[in-house]
Amino acid sequence: MLRSSIVYFFIMQIELSKAEYRELLQAVGMANYMFELITDLGGEKKYVSSSKRMNALQDTVSRHAEDFGIYDWAEEDSDGSFGPSDATLENISAVINDMEEFFAYEHLSNMLAWRDFHREHTREEIENMIEEHHGYFGVLLYDYEERYWNEFDSHGFKRLEIVAPHDQDIKKKKHT
């Protein structure tokens, strides 16, 4: 019994302005950068195939930089593939660093807010709040989180220290 299959190839053409192309090139570069970070540093193996596809997409998009007269935004690598230029990579790195800092502050603010919230409320009070607010604590946690957001906005991690008797013993040992 013979089976036949039909394969369809769809080609889409998209018209982009020079500014839109730059944004697309940067967005694809950022996505590729993140996938490479998470896979190359021994992280999540489940993203390896996504990383390869994103790398191929970056190559496809980057090849058109010359068409838009943006010669300094993309360049050919030694293996013949195309990708962002060093200047574009610096731009991408700066955006990702800002994003990582934001997520670190946001995550830490939330965790510390929960810690403080649990210190100030009994289990019974929290269970009542769960019922009263249908499990939503966003409004209740806001003031706790805001305290840390303001701290991190003003000082980053400069004033964040662990204060415990053990730490003081370590300091004494260093000075003796």
C-alpha positions in Angstrom: 0.0 0.0 0.0 1.5 3.3 -1.1 0.8 6.4 0.9 1.5 9.8 -0.4 2.0 13.0 1.5 1.8 16.5 0.4 4.1 19.1 2.0 3.2 22.7 1.8 5.6 25.5 2.1 4.3 28.8 3.1 6.4 31.9 2.5 5.4 35.1 4.2 6.7 38.5 3.2 6.5 41.2 5.8 7.2 44.8 5.0 9.2 46.6 7.7 10.6 50.0 8.1 14.2 50.5 9.0 13.3 51.2 12.6 11.0 48.2 12.8 13.7 46.0 11.3 16.2 47.2 14.0 13.6 46.4 16.7 13.1 42.9 15.2 16.8 42.3 14.9 17.3 43.3 18.6 14.3 41.3 19.8 15.5 38.1 18.0 19.1 38.8 19.3 17.8 39.1 22.8 15.7 35.9 22.6 18.7 34.0 21.1 21.0 35.5 23.8 18.7 34.2 26.6 18.4 30.8 25.1 22.1 30.5 24.7 22.7 31.6 28.3 20.3 29.1 29.7 21.7 26.2 27.6 25.4 27.0 27.3 25.9 27.5 31.0 24.8 23.9 31.7 21.3 25.0 32.4 18.1 23.6 31.1 18.6 20.9 28.5 14.9 21.2 27.4 15.7 24.5 25.7 18.5 23.2 23.4 16.2 22.6 20.4 14.6 26.0 20.9 18.1 27.6 21.2 19.1 26.0 17.8 15.9 27.2 16.1 16.3 30.7 17.6 19.9 30.7 16.4 18.7 29.8 12.9 16.1 32.6 13.0 18.7 35.1 14.1 20.9 34.1 11.1 17.9 34.6 8.8 17.0 38.0 10.2 20.6 39.2 10.5 21.3 38.4 6.8 19.0 41.3 5.8 20.8 44.1 7.7 22.6 45.1 4.5 19.2 45.4 2.7 18.2 48.1 5.3 21.6 49.8 5.1 22.3 48.9 8.7 25.8 47.5 8.1 26.9 48.0 11.7 24.0 46.1 13.3 24.9 42.6 12.1 28.0 40.7 10.9 29.0 37.4 9.5 30.7 35.0 11.9 33.7 32.8 11.1 31.4 29.9 10.5 29.4 31.8 7.8 26.3 32.4 9.9 25.1 35.9 10.6 24.3 37.5 14.0 24.4 40.8 15.8 27.5 42.9 15.7 29.5 43.5 18.8 27.9 46.9 19.2 24.4 45.3 18.9 25.4 42.6 21.4 26.5 45.3 23.9 23.1 46.9 23.5 21.3 43.6 24.0 23.5 42.8 27.0 22.6 46.1 28.6 18.9 45.5 28.2 19.2 42.0 29.6 21.3 43.1 32.5 18.6 45.7 33.3 15.9 43.1 33.1 17.9 40.7 35.3 18.4 43.4 37.9 14.7 44.2 37.8 13.7 40.6 38.3 16.2 40.1 41.1 14.8 43.2 42.9 11.2 42.2 42.2 11.7 38.6 43.3 13.6 39.5 46.4 11.1 42.2 47.4 8.3 39.7 47.1 10.1 37.0 49.1 11.1 39.5 51.9 7.5 40.9 51.9 6.1 37.4 52.5 8.6 36.8 55.2 7.7 40.1 57.0 4.0 39.4 56.4 4.3 36.0 58.1 6.2 37.5 61.0 3.4 40.0 61.6 0.4 37.8 61.2 -0.6 34.5 62.9 -1.5 31.5 60.9 -5.2 32.0 61.9 -5.1 35.6 60.6 -3.6 34.5 57.3 -6.2 31.8 56.9 -9.0 34.3 57.5 -7.4 36.6 54.9 -7.3 33.8 52.4 -11.1 33.4 52.8 -11.8 37.1 52.9 -9.6 37.9 49.8 -10.2 34.7 47.9 -6.5 33.8 48.1 -5.3 37.1 46.6 -2.7 38.8 48.7 -1.4 41.5 46.2 -3.1 44.4 47.9 -2.1 43.1 51.4 1.5 42.7 50.4 1.9 45.9 48.5 3.1 48.0 51.5 5.6 45.3 52.5 6.9 45.0 48.9 7.0 48.8 48.5 9.4 49.1 51.4 11.9 46.9 49.6 11.3 48.4 46.1 12.2 51.8 47.6 15.3 50.4 49.3 16.5 48.7 46.1 15.7 51.7 43.9 17.7 53.9 46.2 20.6 51.7 47.3 20.5 48.5 45.3 22.0 45.7 47.4 24.6 48.0 49.1 22.7 48.0 52.5 21.6 44.4 52.3 23.5 42.3 54.9 22.9 39.2 57.0 23.0 40.1 60.6 23.3 37.1 62.9 25.6 36.2 65.9 27.5 33.7 63.6 28.4 36.6 61.3 29.8 38.7 64.2 31.9 35.7 65.3 33.4 35.5 61.8 34.2 39.3 61.9 36.0 38.8 65.2 38.1 36.0 63.9 39.2 38.1 61.0 40.4 40.9 63.2 42.3 38.7 65.7 
